[in-house]
Amino acid sequence: MERKRVLLGFSGGIDSTSAVGILQGEGYDVVALTIDTLLNSETIAKAERVANELGIEWHLYDGRERFEREIVNYFCQEYSEGRTPAPCTRCNSLIKWAILEEVANELGIEHIATGHYFNIEEHDGYYYVAKGIDPAKDQSYYLWGLSQGILRRALTPMGNLIKSEVKEAFKDKSESMGICFLQHKHYTEFLESKGVGMTEGDIVDQQGTICGRHNGIARYTIGQRRGEGLKDGMRVLDIDGRSNTIIVGNKDSLYKSTLIVKHCNIVNHSELLTSNDIMLKIRGIGINPLHPIRISELEDGFVITSPDPTYAPAKGQPVVFYRKNLVIGGGIIESFE
């Protein structure tokens, strides 16, 4: 019988290397794909070396221009507009998994996989991203943008593993952390090198009265209470990129009962609009409302209203909708009240 083939996103690190063994144990011929986004020759060389040691077919995809356009430029543009971007969630849907799907099609390979810690469940013909069993490593929050087409053919070799146990099997315990293209810089240092969001401007209260000066909107985040121009008791409530202004007020004003969410990817619209047991996740933090939230549909998004206000949401951040362990959709915060 011909063995099944799977195209695996491969960095040569402990997760993707572990995934090779698991997939082979399930009867798959593994083909490795390393996506070059940063021209990191050391990382590419490691991936090729490890693939050769494992005896698997290896391919390299040059995704640098695409990554710069879709992720780095987006990151800079969002901060210039006073928003808080989520580059990793965008990268998963527009770069990593999208390229895996495209290359798999070119190679005639049905299945695709990565070393992400999550699962996939099928219910009533719909495919859902589901939480991995390791609560400390579960990456389902970052995968809400994956399409039904991708989920239908994806495999999840790491979904039922505990990360600490995986690390114990390797002498090299290193792994990538944070936003990859920052190269261990603070994000403000990176933005400053790009000339983004660093122009001085006014800090105003909710009535529009000037009460200080800031040294660049990109240096401030919603909820921040320390920094140049911020007086005692002030919190950053909003950031207006058009006027280069930061709006401040007291902590209580950071609680918002209504969120406008757009740029959504929803598995089943009816489920989202009628369920009374939805949990929200913002900034990777789960918010389980004490009372059912109300979700109404806009032409290009949704209005989320809750009697249990959300603390310090920021424009540009993802909101992910969960029902128990299933991701039923997600979107980007456009505004709040």
C-alpha positions in Angstrom: 0.0 0.0 0.0 1.3 3.5 -0.9 2.2 5.4 2.2 0.5 8.7 2.8 2.5 11.9 2.5 2.4 15.1 4.6 4.1 18.4 4.1 5.4 19.6 7.5 6.4 23.2 8.3 9.9 22.6 9.6 12.4 24.7 11.5 14.6 21.9 12.8 13.6 22.8 16.4 12.3 20.5 19.0 8.6 20.8 18.1 8.9 20.2 14.3 11.5 17.5 14.9 9.2 15.7 17.3 6.3 16.1 14.8 8.4 14.1 12.2 8.6 11.1 14.5 5.0 11.2 15.4 3.8 11.5 11.9 6.1 8.7 10.7 4.8 6.5 13.5 1.3 7.1 12.1 2.3 5.9 8.7 3.1 9.1 6.9 6.0 9.9 4.6 7.1 13.4 5.9 8.3 16.1 3.5 9.8 19.1 5.3 9.3 22.7 4.2 11.3 25.5 5.7 9.9 29.0 5.0 12.6 31.7 4.9 11.2 34.9 6.1 14.3 36.7 7.5 17.3 35.4 5.5 18.6 33.7 8.7 21.3 31.5 7.1 22.0 29.8 10.5 18.4 28.7 11.0 18.1 27.5 7.4 21.3 25.5 7.6 20.1 23.9 10.9 16.7 22.9 9.3 18.5 21.3 6.3 21.0 19.5 8.5 18.3 18.1 10.8 16.1 17.1 7.9 19.1 15.2 6.4 19.8 13.5 9.7 16.2 12.4 9.9 16.4 11.1 6.3 13.4 13.2 5.1 12.9 15.2 1.9 13.5 18.9 2.5 12.4 22.0 0.6 13.1 25.7 1.1 10.6 28.4 0.3 11.7 32.1 -0.1 8.9 34.0 1.7 10.9 37.1 2.6 9.1 39.6 0.3 5.7 38.2 1.2 6.6 38.3 4.9 7.8 41.9 4.7 4.7 43.0 2.9 2.1 41.1 4.9 3.6 41.1 8.4 6.4 43.7 8.9 4.6 46.5 7.0 1.3 45.7 8.7 3.1 45.8 12.1 4.5 49.2 11.4 1.3 50.6 9.8 -0.8 49.5 12.7 1.4 51.2 15.3 1.5 54.4 13.2 -2.3 54.5 13.4 -2.3 54.0 17.2 -3.4 50.4 17.1 -2.0 47.3 18.7 -1.2 44.7 16.1 -1.0 40.9 16.5 1.6 39.8 13.9 1.8 36.2 15.0 -2.0 35.5 14.4 -1.7 37.2 11.0 1.4 35.3 10.1 -0.2 31.9 10.8 -3.1 32.5 8.4 -1.3 34.6 5.6 2.2 33.1 5.7 2.9 29.8 7.4 -0.3 27.8 6.7 -1.1 29.6 3.4 2.4 28.7 2.0 2.2 25.2 3.3 -1.1 24.8 1.4 0.3 26.3 -1.8 3.4 24.2 -1.8 1.5 21.0 -0.9 -0.7 21.6 -3.9 2.3 22.0 -6.1 3.9 18.8 -4.8 0.6 16.8 -5.0 0.6 16.3 -1.2 -2.8 16.1 0.5 -1.9 16.7 4.1 -0.2 19.6 5.8 1.1 20.0 9.4 3.2 22.1 11.8 4.6 21.8 15.3 1.8 23.9 16.8 0.2 22.6 20.0 -3.4 22.4 19.1 -6.0 20.0 17.8 -8.7 19.9 15.1 -12.3 18.6 15.7 -15.0 18.1 13.1 -18.7 18.6 14.1 -21.7 18.6 11.8 -19.4 19.1 8.7 -17.5 22.0 10.2 -13.8 21.9 11.2 -12.7 23.6 14.4 -9.4 24.6 15.9 -9.4 23.0 19.3 -7.3 23.5 22.4 -4.2 21.3 22.8 -4.1 19.3 26.0 -1.2 21.2 27.5 -2.8 24.4 28.9 0.6 26.0 29.3 1.5 25.7 25.6 -1.9 25.6 23.8 -1.7 27.7 20.7 -5.3 27.6 19.5 -5.7 31.4 20.2 -3.2 32.2 17.4 -4.9 30.0 14.8 -8.4 31.4 14.6 -7.8 32.7 11.1 -7.3 29.3 9.5 -9.8 28.5 6.7 -12.0 25.4 6.5 -10.0 24.3 3.5 -6.8 24.3 5.5 -8.3 22.7 8.6 -9.9 19.9 6.5 -6.5 18.7 5.4 -4.3 19.6 8.4 -2.8 17.1 10.9 -2.0 18.1 14.5 0.8 15.8 15.7 1.6 17.9 18.8 -1.9 18.5 20.0 -1.9 15.7 22.6 1.6 16.3 23.9 2.9 18.1 27.0 5.6 20.6 26.0 7.8 20.0 29.1 7.9 16.3 28.3 8.9 17.0 24.7 11.7 19.2 25.9 13.0 16.5 28.2 13.7 14.3 25.1 16.1 16.9 23.6 19.5 18.1 24.7 18.9 21.4 22.9 16.2 23.0 25.0 16.3 26.3 23.1 13.1 27.6 21.3 12.0 30.8 19.6 10.1 33.2 21.7 8.4 36.5 21.0 8.0 38.3 17.6 10.6 36.8 15.3 11.5 39.8 13.1 12.3 42.0 16.2 15.5 39.9 16.6 15.4 40.3 20.4 15.0 44.0 20.1 12.2 45.8 22.1 9.4 46.6 19.7 9.9 50.4 20.2 13.5 50.1 19.1 12.4 48.3 16.0 9.7 50.9 15.2 12.2 53.8 15.8 14.6 52.3 13.3 11.7 52.4 10.8 10.7 55.9 11.8 7.2 54.8 12.9 5.1 56.5 15.5 7.8 58.4 17.2 6.7 62.0 16.6 6.0 64.1 19.8 2.4 65.1 20.4 -0.2 66.0 23.0 -1.7 64.0 25.8 -5.3 65.0 26.5 -8.0 64.1 28.9 -11.5 62.8 27.9 -12.7 66.4 27.6 -9.9 67.3 25.1 -7.9 69.4 27.6 -4.1 69.1 27.0 -2.4 67.7 30.1 1.0 66.6 28.9 3.2 65.7 26.0 4.2 62.3 24.7 7.4 61.2 22.9 5.7 59.0 20.2 2.4 57.1 20.2 4.1 53.8 19.5 5.7 54.0 22.9 2.3 53.8 24.7 -0.2 51.0 25.1 -3.8 50.9 26.3 -3.9 50.8 30.1 -0.3 52.1 30.6 0.1 54.2 33.7 3.8 55.1 33.5 5.8 56.9 30.9 6.8 60.4 29.7 3.9 62.9 30.2 1.7 60.5 32.2 0.9 62.0 35.6 -0.1 60.0 38.7 -3.4 58.4 38.4 -3.6 58.6 34.6 -4.1 55.6 32.4 -3.9 55.5 28.6 -7.5 55.1 27.5 -7.1 55.4 23.7 -4.5 56.4 21.1 -5.5 58.5 18.1 -3.0 58.0 15.2 -4.6 60.6 13.0 -4.1 63.5 15.4 -1.0 61.9 17.1 -2.8 62.2 20.4 -3.0 60.1 23.5 -6.2 60.2 25.6 -5.9 59.5 29.3 -8.3 59.1 32.2 -8.8 57.0 35.3 -8.7 53.2 35.6 -12.4 52.8 35.7 -12.7 54.2 32.2 -10.7 51.3 30.8 -13.7 48.9 31.3 -15.6 48.6 28.0 -19.0 46.9 27.6 -19.2 47.0 23.8 -16.7 45.9 21.3 -16.9 46.3 17.5 -15.1 43.4 15.9 -14.3 43.2 12.1 -12.0 41.2 9.7 -13.6 38.1 11.2 -13.2 34.4 10.4 -16.2 32.5 11.8 -16.8 28.7 11.5 -20.6 28.8 11.8 -22.4 32.2 12.0 -25.5 30.7 13.5 -23.6 29.1 16.3 -21.9 32.3 17.1 -25.1 34.3 17.1 -27.2 31.9 19.2 -24.9 30.3 21.7 -25.1 31.5 25.3 -21.8 29.8 26.6 -19.2 31.7 24.7 -15.9 32.7 26.3 -13.8 35.5 24.9 -10.0 35.6 24.7 -8.1 38.9 24.2 -4.3 39.2 24.5 -4.2 35.4 25.1 -6.2 35.9 28.3 -9.4 34.1 28.7 -12.5 36.1 29.7 -15.4 33.9 30.9 -18.4 36.3 31.3 -20.6 35.8 34.3 -23.6 36.5 32.1 -24.2 35.5 28.5 -22.8 38.0 26.0 -24.9 39.4 23.2 -23.6 39.2 19.7 -25.3 41.0 16.8 -24.2 41.0 13.2 -23.0 44.0 11.3 -22.6 44.1 7.5 -18.8 43.7 7.9 -18.4 42.4 11.5 -20.0 41.9 14.9 -21.1 43.9 17.9 -20.2 42.2 21.2 -22.1 43.5 24.3 -21.6 42.2 27.7 -22.9 43.1 31.2 -19.4 42.1 32.4 -17.1 44.8 30.9 -13.8 43.9 29.3 -10.7 45.5 30.8 -8.4 47.6 28.5 -9.2 46.3 25.0 -7.1 47.9 22.3 -7.9 48.5 18.6 -6.1 46.0 16.4 -6.1 43.2 19.0 -7.8 39.9 18.2 -10.9 38.7 19.9 -11.2 34.9 19.8 -14.5 33.1 20.6 -14.4 29.8 22.4 -17.1 27.3 23.2 -15.4 25.0 25.8 -12.3 23.7 23.9 -13.4 24.8 20.4 -12.5 28.0 18.6 -15.7 29.1 16.9 -14.2 32.2 15.3 -12.3 35.4 15.8 -11.8 38.9 14.6 -10.0 42.2 15.2 -11.2 45.0 17.5 -12.0 48.1 15.5 -13.6 50.2 18.3 -15.1 50.0 21.8 -17.5 51.8 24.1 
